[in-house]
Amino acid sequence: MAPQTTMSPPVHLSPPADAPRPAPGCDVCAALVEQRREAYRRGDRSAVSDCNVEIAAHRGRDRC
Ligand SMILES: [Zn+2]
């Protein structure tokens, strides 16, 4: 991992309150939430948004 010397994104440890929540006990949701957390940490808003869409779609489509 390369040291980061440039400006780092603001640290937000948790996503916004309106983000979709994972279904308890669903491995897919848990994996998506993990991805979203990582995306959040690196300041990748578009990846965060993708994960939110996927979580919402997974819950709606498969009902976990
Ligand atoms: Zn799920």
PDB file of the backbone (N, CA, C, O) and the ligand in Angstrom, with CONECT records:
HET     ZN  A 101       1
ATOM      1  N   MET A   1       0.844  -1.199   0.000  1.00  0.00           N
ATOM      2  CA  MET A   1       0.000   0.000   0.000  1.00  0.00           C
ATOM      3  C   MET A   1       0.878   1.248   0.000  1.00  0.00           C
ATOM      4  O   MET A   1       1.767   1.377   0.842  1.00  0.00           O
ATOM      5  N   ALA A   2       0.646   2.149  -0.914  1.00  0.00           N
ATOM      6  CA  ALA A   2       1.460   3.355  -1.022  1.00  0.00           C
ATOM      7  C   ALA A   2       1.038   4.372   0.032  1.00  0.00           C
ATOM      8  O   ALA A   2      -0.147   4.546   0.316  1.00  0.00           O
ATOM      9  N   PRO A   3       2.029   5.032   0.599  1.00  0.00           N
ATOM     10  CA  PRO A   3       1.677   6.079   1.575  1.00  0.00           C
ATOM     11  C   PRO A   3       0.958   7.229   0.887  1.00  0.00           C
ATOM     12  O   PRO A   3       1.287   7.600  -0.240  1.00  0.00           O
ATOM     13  N   GLN A   4      -0.003   7.773   1.563  1.00  0.00           N
ATOM     14  CA  GLN A   4      -0.780   8.847   0.961  1.00  0.00           C
ATOM     15  C   GLN A   4      -0.292  10.187   1.482  1.00  0.00           C
ATOM     16  O   GLN A   4      -0.430  10.503   2.663  1.00  0.00           O
ATOM     17  N   THR A   5       0.279  10.963   0.579  1.00  0.00           N
ATOM     18  CA  THR A   5       0.825  12.248   1.006  1.00  0.00           C
ATOM     19  C   THR A   5      -0.013  13.410   0.506  1.00  0.00           C
ATOM     20  O   THR A   5       0.137  14.542   0.966  1.00  0.00           O
ATOM     21  N   THR A   6      -0.893  13.122  -0.436  1.00  0.00           N
ATOM     22  CA  THR A   6      -1.726  14.195  -0.954  1.00  0.00           C
ATOM     23  C   THR A   6      -2.955  14.390  -0.067  1.00  0.00           C
ATOM     24  O   THR A   6      -3.139  13.692   0.930  1.00  0.00           O
ATOM     25  N   MET A   7      -3.765  15.326  -0.442  1.00  0.00           N
ATOM     26  CA  MET A   7      -4.957  15.636   0.324  1.00  0.00           C
ATOM     27  C   MET A   7      -5.839  14.390   0.443  1.00  0.00           C
ATOM     28  O   MET A   7      -6.160  13.756  -0.562  1.00  0.00           O
ATOM     29  N   SER A   8      -6.220  14.049   1.648  1.00  0.00           N
ATOM     30  CA  SER A   8      -7.090  12.896   1.818  1.00  0.00           C
ATOM     31  C   SER A   8      -8.537  13.359   1.947  1.00  0.00           C
ATOM     32  O   SER A   8      -8.818  14.469   2.398  1.00  0.00           O
ATOM     33  N   PRO A   9      -9.438  12.487   1.543  1.00  0.00           N
ATOM     34  CA  PRO A   9     -10.855  12.859   1.645  1.00  0.00           C
ATOM     35  C   PRO A   9     -11.270  12.960   3.094  1.00  0.00           C
ATOM     36  O   PRO A   9     -10.620  12.383   3.966  1.00  0.00           O
ATOM     37  N   PRO A  10     -12.338  13.681   3.367  1.00  0.00           N
ATOM     38  CA  PRO A  10     -12.835  13.774   4.740  1.00  0.00           C
ATOM     39  C   PRO A  10     -13.171  12.388   5.265  1.00  0.00           C
ATOM     40  O   PRO A  10     -13.656  11.529   4.528  1.00  0.00           O
ATOM     41  N   VAL A  11     -12.910  12.187   6.531  1.00  0.00           N
ATOM     42  CA  VAL A  11     -13.161  10.867   7.111  1.00  0.00           C
ATOM     43  C   VAL A  11     -14.599  10.759   7.597  1.00  0.00           C
ATOM     44  O   VAL A  11     -15.040  11.457   8.510  1.00  0.00           O
ATOM     45  N   HIS A  12     -15.299   9.855   6.941  1.00  0.00           N
ATOM     46  CA  HIS A  12     -16.647   9.531   7.394  1.00  0.00           C
ATOM     47  C   HIS A  12     -16.650   8.044   7.675  1.00  0.00           C
ATOM     48  O   HIS A  12     -16.437   7.238   6.769  1.00  0.00           O
ATOM     49  N   LEU A  13     -16.883   7.686   8.882  1.00  0.00           N
ATOM     50  CA  LEU A  13     -16.797   6.269   9.210  1.00  0.00           C
ATOM     51  C   LEU A  13     -18.059   5.505   8.873  1.00  0.00           C
ATOM     52  O   LEU A  13     -18.033   4.281   8.746  1.00  0.00           O
ATOM     53  N   SER A  14     -19.145   6.206   8.729  1.00  0.00           N
ATOM     54  CA  SER A  14     -20.362   5.501   8.368  1.00  0.00           C
ATOM     55  C   SER A  14     -21.090   6.273   7.275  1.00  0.00           C
ATOM     56  O   SER A  14     -20.998   7.498   7.195  1.00  0.00           O
ATOM     57  N   PRO A  15     -21.807   5.545   6.443  1.00  0.00           N
ATOM     58  CA  PRO A  15     -22.540   6.175   5.351  1.00  0.00           C
ATOM     59  C   PRO A  15     -23.700   7.009   5.888  1.00  0.00           C
ATOM     60  O   PRO A  15     -24.053   6.907   7.063  1.00  0.00           O
ATOM     61  N   PRO A  16     -24.283   7.824   5.033  1.00  0.00           N
ATOM     62  CA  PRO A  16     -25.414   8.658   5.445  1.00  0.00           C
ATOM     63  C   PRO A  16     -26.588   7.814   5.944  1.00  0.00           C
ATOM     64  O   PRO A  16     -26.719   6.637   5.610  1.00  0.00           O
ATOM     65  N   ALA A  17     -27.421   8.440   6.738  1.00  0.00           N
ATOM     66  CA  ALA A  17     -28.531   7.718   7.359  1.00  0.00           C
ATOM     67  C   ALA A  17     -29.546   7.220   6.333  1.00  0.00           C
ATOM     68  O   ALA A  17     -30.287   6.272   6.596  1.00  0.00           O
ATOM     69  N   ASP A  18     -29.578   7.856   5.173  1.00  0.00           N
ATOM     70  CA  ASP A  18     -30.577   7.429   4.194  1.00  0.00           C
ATOM     71  C   ASP A  18     -30.082   6.288   3.298  1.00  0.00           C
ATOM     72  O   ASP A  18     -30.774   5.875   2.368  1.00  0.00           O
ATOM     73  N   ALA A  19     -28.877   5.786   3.589  1.00  0.00           N
ATOM     74  CA  ALA A  19     -28.358   4.675   2.796  1.00  0.00           C
ATOM     75  C   ALA A  19     -29.145   3.403   3.113  1.00  0.00           C
ATOM     76  O   ALA A  19     -29.582   3.195   4.245  1.00  0.00           O
ATOM     77  N   PRO A  20     -29.317   2.557   2.098  1.00  0.00           N
ATOM     78  CA  PRO A  20     -30.039   1.307   2.352  1.00  0.00           C
ATOM     79  C   PRO A  20     -29.324   0.427   3.367  1.00  0.00           C
ATOM     80  O   PRO A  20     -28.094   0.376   3.405  1.00  0.00           O
ATOM     81  N   ARG A  21     -30.095  -0.253   4.178  1.00  0.00           N
ATOM     82  CA  ARG A  21     -29.511  -1.128   5.191  1.00  0.00           C
ATOM     83  C   ARG A  21     -29.471  -2.561   4.684  1.00  0.00           C
ATOM     84  O   ARG A  21     -30.345  -2.998   3.934  1.00  0.00           O
ATOM     85  N   PRO A  22     -28.429  -3.290   5.113  1.00  0.00           N
ATOM     86  CA  PRO A  22     -28.332  -4.697   4.717  1.00  0.00           C
ATOM     87  C   PRO A  22     -29.359  -5.539   5.457  1.00  0.00           C
ATOM     88  O   PRO A  22     -29.742  -5.218   6.582  1.00  0.00           O
ATOM     89  N   ALA A  23     -29.798  -6.607   4.827  1.00  0.00           N
ATOM     90  CA  ALA A  23     -30.689  -7.542   5.526  1.00  0.00           C
ATOM     91  C   ALA A  23     -29.860  -8.366   6.493  1.00  0.00           C
ATOM     92  O   ALA A  23     -28.788  -8.855   6.136  1.00  0.00           O
ATOM     93  N   PRO A  24     -30.350  -8.524   7.719  1.00  0.00           N
ATOM     94  CA  PRO A  24     -29.601  -9.323   8.700  1.00  0.00           C
ATOM     95  C   PRO A  24     -29.444 -10.753   8.201  1.00  0.00           C
ATOM     96  O   PRO A  24     -30.401 -11.366   7.730  1.00  0.00           O
ATOM     97  N   GLY A  25     -28.232 -11.276   8.310  1.00  0.00           N
ATOM     98  CA  GLY A  25     -27.999 -12.665   7.939  1.00  0.00           C
ATOM     99  C   GLY A  25     -27.793 -12.905   6.466  1.00  0.00           C
ATOM    100  O   GLY A  25     -27.593 -14.047   6.053  1.00  0.00           O
ATOM    101  N   CYS A  26     -27.837 -11.838   5.643  1.00  0.00           N
ATOM    102  CA  CYS A  26     -27.635 -12.033   4.211  1.00  0.00           C
ATOM    103  C   CYS A  26     -26.173 -11.775   3.858  1.00  0.00           C
ATOM    104  O   CYS A  26     -25.669 -10.668   4.048  1.00  0.00           O
ATOM    105  N   ASP A  27     -25.500 -12.792   3.350  1.00  0.00           N
ATOM    106  CA  ASP A  27     -24.077 -12.675   3.018  1.00  0.00           C
ATOM    107  C   ASP A  27     -23.836 -11.673   1.906  1.00  0.00           C
ATOM    108  O   ASP A  27     -22.850 -10.936   1.921  1.00  0.00           O
ATOM    109  N   VAL A  28     -24.739 -11.651   0.945  1.00  0.00           N
ATOM    110  CA  VAL A  28     -24.575 -10.731  -0.188  1.00  0.00           C
ATOM    111  C   VAL A  28     -24.671  -9.288   0.292  1.00  0.00           C
ATOM    112  O   VAL A  28     -23.844  -8.446  -0.059  1.00  0.00           O
ATOM    113  N   CYS A  29     -25.689  -9.019   1.096  1.00  0.00           N
ATOM    114  CA  CYS A  29     -25.832  -7.677   1.648  1.00  0.00           C
ATOM    115  C   CYS A  29     -24.610  -7.302   2.481  1.00  0.00           C
ATOM    116  O   CYS A  29     -24.105  -6.183   2.385  1.00  0.00           O
ATOM    117  N   ALA A  30     -24.144  -8.230   3.287  1.00  0.00           N
ATOM    118  CA  ALA A  30     -22.988  -7.957   4.148  1.00  0.00           C
ATOM    119  C   ALA A  30     -21.769  -7.615   3.303  1.00  0.00           C
ATOM    120  O   ALA A  30     -21.008  -6.709   3.643  1.00  0.00           O
ATOM    121  N   ALA A  31     -21.582  -8.337   2.204  1.00  0.00           N
ATOM    122  CA  ALA A  31     -20.442  -8.078   1.322  1.00  0.00           C
ATOM    123  C   ALA A  31     -20.572  -6.710   0.659  1.00  0.00           C
ATOM    124  O   ALA A  31     -19.590  -5.985   0.501  1.00  0.00           O
ATOM    125  N   LEU A  32     -21.791  -6.372   0.278  1.00  0.00           N
ATOM    126  CA  LEU A  32     -22.021  -5.071  -0.354  1.00  0.00           C
ATOM    127  C   LEU A  32     -21.775  -3.933   0.625  1.00  0.00           C
ATOM    128  O   LEU A  32     -21.225  -2.893   0.262  1.00  0.00           O
ATOM    129  N   VAL A  33     -22.185  -4.138   1.852  1.00  0.00           N
ATOM    130  CA  VAL A  33     -21.965  -3.119   2.874  1.00  0.00           C
ATOM    131  C   VAL A  33     -20.473  -2.938   3.126  1.00  0.00           C
ATOM    132  O   VAL A  33     -19.998  -1.820   3.326  1.00  0.00           O
ATOM    133  N   GLU A  34     -19.745  -4.040   3.115  1.00  0.00           N
ATOM    134  CA  GLU A  34     -18.295  -3.969   3.303  1.00  0.00           C
ATOM    135  C   GLU A  34     -17.648  -3.183   2.152  1.00  0.00           C
ATOM    136  O   GLU A  34     -16.780  -2.336   2.366  1.00  0.00           O
ATOM    137  N   GLN A  35     -18.087  -3.482   0.954  1.00  0.00           N
ATOM    138  CA  GLN A  35     -17.583  -2.742  -0.223  1.00  0.00           C
ATOM    139  C   GLN A  35     -17.912  -1.262  -0.110  1.00  0.00           C
ATOM    140  O   GLN A  35     -17.094  -0.398  -0.426  1.00  0.00           O
ATOM    141  N   ARG A  36     -19.122  -0.992   0.344  1.00  0.00           N
ATOM    142  CA  ARG A  36     -19.549   0.397   0.461  1.00  0.00           C
ATOM    143  C   ARG A  36     -18.705   1.129   1.491  1.00  0.00           C
ATOM    144  O   ARG A  36     -18.345   2.290   1.299  1.00  0.00           O
ATOM    145  N   ARG A  37     -18.393   0.449   2.578  1.00  0.00           N
ATOM    146  CA  ARG A  37     -17.575   1.075   3.627  1.00  0.00           C
ATOM    147  C   ARG A  37     -16.187   1.409   3.079  1.00  0.00           C
ATOM    148  O   ARG A  37     -15.646   2.486   3.330  1.00  0.00           O
ATOM    149  N   GLU A  38     -15.628   0.468   2.331  1.00  0.00           N
ATOM    150  CA  GLU A  38     -14.314   0.706   1.726  1.00  0.00           C
ATOM    151  C   GLU A  38     -14.369   1.878   0.741  1.00  0.00           C
ATOM    152  O   GLU A  38     -13.488   2.738   0.732  1.00  0.00           O
ATOM    153  N   ALA A  39     -15.398   1.896  -0.068  1.00  0.00           N
ATOM    154  CA  ALA A  39     -15.549   2.976  -1.048  1.00  0.00           C
ATOM    155  C   ALA A  39     -15.669   4.317  -0.333  1.00  0.00           C
ATOM    156  O   ALA A  39     -15.119   5.328  -0.772  1.00  0.00           O
ATOM    157  N   TYR A  40     -16.396   4.301   0.769  1.00  0.00           N
ATOM    158  CA  TYR A  40     -16.581   5.508   1.561  1.00  0.00           C
ATOM    159  C   TYR A  40     -15.257   6.004   2.100  1.00  0.00           C
ATOM    160  O   TYR A  40     -14.964   7.200   2.089  1.00  0.00           O
ATOM    161  N   ARG A  41     -14.460   5.048   2.576  1.00  0.00           N
ATOM    162  CA  ARG A  41     -13.176   5.409   3.173  1.00  0.00           C
ATOM    163  C   ARG A  41     -12.225   6.018   2.173  1.00  0.00           C
ATOM    164  O   ARG A  41     -11.418   6.882   2.516  1.00  0.00           O
ATOM    165  N   ARG A  42     -12.319   5.566   0.922  1.00  0.00           N
ATOM    166  CA  ARG A  42     -11.423   6.159  -0.062  1.00  0.00           C
ATOM    167  C   ARG A  42     -12.067   7.346  -0.769  1.00  0.00           C
ATOM    168  O   ARG A  42     -11.477   7.920  -1.684  1.00  0.00           O
ATOM    169  N   GLY A  43     -13.245   7.708  -0.358  1.00  0.00           N
ATOM    170  CA  GLY A  43     -13.886   8.894  -0.904  1.00  0.00           C
ATOM    171  C   GLY A  43     -14.465   8.691  -2.290  1.00  0.00           C
ATOM    172  O   GLY A  43     -14.663   9.651  -3.035  1.00  0.00           O
ATOM    173  N   ASP A  44     -14.739   7.426  -2.637  1.00  0.00           N
ATOM    174  CA  ASP A  44     -15.262   7.114  -3.968  1.00  0.00           C
ATOM    175  C   ASP A  44     -16.787   7.155  -3.940  1.00  0.00           C
ATOM    176  O   ASP A  44     -17.454   6.140  -3.740  1.00  0.00           O
ATOM    177  N   ARG A  45     -17.306   8.337  -4.144  1.00  0.00           N
ATOM    178  CA  ARG A  45     -18.753   8.536  -4.035  1.00  0.00           C
ATOM    179  C   ARG A  45     -19.531   7.710  -5.044  1.00  0.00           C
ATOM    180  O   ARG A  45     -20.624   7.230  -4.742  1.00  0.00           O
ATOM    181  N   SER A  46     -18.981   7.540  -6.238  1.00  0.00           N
ATOM    182  CA  SER A  46     -19.742   6.815  -7.249  1.00  0.00           C
ATOM    183  C   SER A  46     -19.817   5.329  -6.910  1.00  0.00           C
ATOM    184  O   SER A  46     -20.826   4.677  -7.181  1.00  0.00           O
ATOM    185  N   ALA A  47     -18.743   4.791  -6.314  1.00  0.00           N
ATOM    186  CA  ALA A  47     -18.780   3.388  -5.890  1.00  0.00           C
ATOM    187  C   ALA A  47     -19.741   3.217  -4.718  1.00  0.00           C
ATOM    188  O   ALA A  47     -20.439   2.207  -4.624  1.00  0.00           O
ATOM    189  N   VAL A  48     -19.776   4.197  -3.832  1.00  0.00           N
ATOM    190  CA  VAL A  48     -20.721   4.151  -2.713  1.00  0.00           C
ATOM    191  C   VAL A  48     -22.145   4.103  -3.248  1.00  0.00           C
ATOM    192  O   VAL A  48     -22.979   3.321  -2.792  1.00  0.00           O
ATOM    193  N   SER A  49     -22.394   4.951  -4.216  1.00  0.00           N
ATOM    194  CA  SER A  49     -23.721   5.012  -4.811  1.00  0.00           C
ATOM    195  C   SER A  49     -24.086   3.691  -5.492  1.00  0.00           C
ATOM    196  O   SER A  49     -25.218   3.219  -5.386  1.00  0.00           O
ATOM    197  N   ASP A  50     -23.114   3.103  -6.192  1.00  0.00           N
ATOM    198  CA  ASP A  50     -23.347   1.801  -6.835  1.00  0.00           C
ATOM    199  C   ASP A  50     -23.724   0.744  -5.806  1.00  0.00           C
ATOM    200  O   ASP A  50     -24.647  -0.042  -6.017  1.00  0.00           O
ATOM    201  N   CYS A  51     -23.010   0.733  -4.704  1.00  0.00           N
ATOM    202  CA  CYS A  51     -23.294  -0.247  -3.652  1.00  0.00           C
ATOM    203  C   CYS A  51     -24.690  -0.030  -3.078  1.00  0.00           C
ATOM    204  O   CYS A  51     -25.414  -0.989  -2.811  1.00  0.00           O
ATOM    205  N   ASN A  52     -25.061   1.224  -2.891  1.00  0.00           N
ATOM    206  CA  ASN A  52     -26.395   1.509  -2.367  1.00  0.00           C
ATOM    207  C   ASN A  52     -27.473   0.978  -3.304  1.00  0.00           C
ATOM    208  O   ASN A  52     -28.469   0.400  -2.869  1.00  0.00           O
ATOM    209  N   VAL A  53     -27.256   1.186  -4.587  1.00  0.00           N
ATOM    210  CA  VAL A  53     -28.214   0.697  -5.579  1.00  0.00           C
ATOM    211  C   VAL A  53     -28.296  -0.827  -5.528  1.00  0.00           C
ATOM    212  O   VAL A  53     -29.380  -1.406  -5.596  1.00  0.00           O
ATOM    213  N   GLU A  54     -27.137  -1.461  -5.406  1.00  0.00           N
ATOM    214  CA  GLU A  54     -27.113  -2.926  -5.383  1.00  0.00           C
ATOM    215  C   GLU A  54     -27.776  -3.496  -4.135  1.00  0.00           C
ATOM    216  O   GLU A  54     -28.488  -4.498  -4.203  1.00  0.00           O
ATOM    217  N   ILE A  55     -27.542  -2.857  -3.009  1.00  0.00           N
ATOM    218  CA  ILE A  55     -28.164  -3.329  -1.768  1.00  0.00           C
ATOM    219  C   ILE A  55     -29.685  -3.204  -1.874  1.00  0.00           C
ATOM    220  O   ILE A  55     -30.421  -4.136  -1.549  1.00  0.00           O
ATOM    221  N   ALA A  56     -30.134  -2.056  -2.327  1.00  0.00           N
ATOM    222  CA  ALA A  56     -31.575  -1.842  -2.461  1.00  0.00           C
ATOM    223  C   ALA A  56     -32.172  -2.829  -3.452  1.00  0.00           C
ATOM    224  O   ALA A  56     -33.256  -3.366  -3.226  1.00  0.00           O
ATOM    225  N   ALA A  57     -31.466  -3.067  -4.546  1.00  0.00           N
ATOM    226  CA  ALA A  57     -31.965  -3.991  -5.567  1.00  0.00           C
ATOM    227  C   ALA A  57     -31.983  -5.423  -5.043  1.00  0.00           C
ATOM    228  O   ALA A  57     -32.910  -6.183  -5.323  1.00  0.00           O
ATOM    229  N   HIS A  58     -30.950  -5.787  -4.277  1.00  0.00           N
ATOM    230  CA  HIS A  58     -30.892  -7.139  -3.738  1.00  0.00           C
ATOM    231  C   HIS A  58     -32.040  -7.399  -2.782  1.00  0.00           C
ATOM    232  O   HIS A  58     -32.651  -8.467  -2.798  1.00  0.00           O
ATOM    233  N   ARG A  59     -32.318  -6.432  -1.968  1.00  0.00           N
ATOM    234  CA  ARG A  59     -33.409  -6.598  -1.002  1.00  0.00           C
ATOM    235  C   ARG A  59     -34.755  -6.650  -1.712  1.00  0.00           C
ATOM    236  O   ARG A  59     -35.622  -7.450  -1.361  1.00  0.00           O
ATOM    237  N   GLY A  60     -34.919  -5.792  -2.710  1.00  0.00           N
ATOM    238  CA  GLY A  60     -36.185  -5.741  -3.406  1.00  0.00           C
ATOM    239  C   GLY A  60     -36.430  -6.957  -4.284  1.00  0.00           C
ATOM    240  O   GLY A  60     -37.544  -7.477  -4.350  1.00  0.00           O
ATOM    241  N   ARG A  61     -35.378  -7.403  -4.955  1.00  0.00           N
ATOM    242  CA  ARG A  61     -35.518  -8.461  -5.940  1.00  0.00           C
ATOM    243  C   ARG A  61     -35.527  -9.847  -5.284  1.00  0.00           C
ATOM    244  O   ARG A  61     -36.389 -10.682  -5.560  1.00  0.00           O
ATOM    245  N   ASP A  62     -34.555 -10.059  -4.425  1.00  0.00           N
ATOM    246  CA  ASP A  62     -34.392 -11.398  -3.859  1.00  0.00           C
ATOM    247  C   ASP A  62     -34.989 -11.523  -2.464  1.00  0.00           C
ATOM    248  O   ASP A  62     -35.122 -12.623  -1.929  1.00  0.00           O
ATOM    249  N   ARG A  63     -35.336 -10.412  -1.899  1.00  0.00           N
ATOM    250  CA  ARG A  63     -35.890 -10.373  -0.543  1.00  0.00           C
ATOM    251  C   ARG A  63     -34.988 -11.068   0.468  1.00  0.00           C
ATOM    252  O   ARG A  63     -35.404 -11.405   1.576  1.00  0.00           O
ATOM    253  N   CYS A  64     -33.762 -11.269   0.062  1.00  0.00           N
ATOM    254  CA  CYS A  64     -32.753 -11.874   0.930  1.00  0.00           C
ATOM    255  C   CYS A  64     -33.309 -13.088   1.684  1.00  0.00           C
ATOM    256  O   CYS A  64     -32.588 -13.715   2.460  1.00  0.00           O
TER     257      CYS A  64
HETATM  258 ZN    ZN A 101     -29.273  -9.425   0.591  1.00  0.00          ZN2+
END
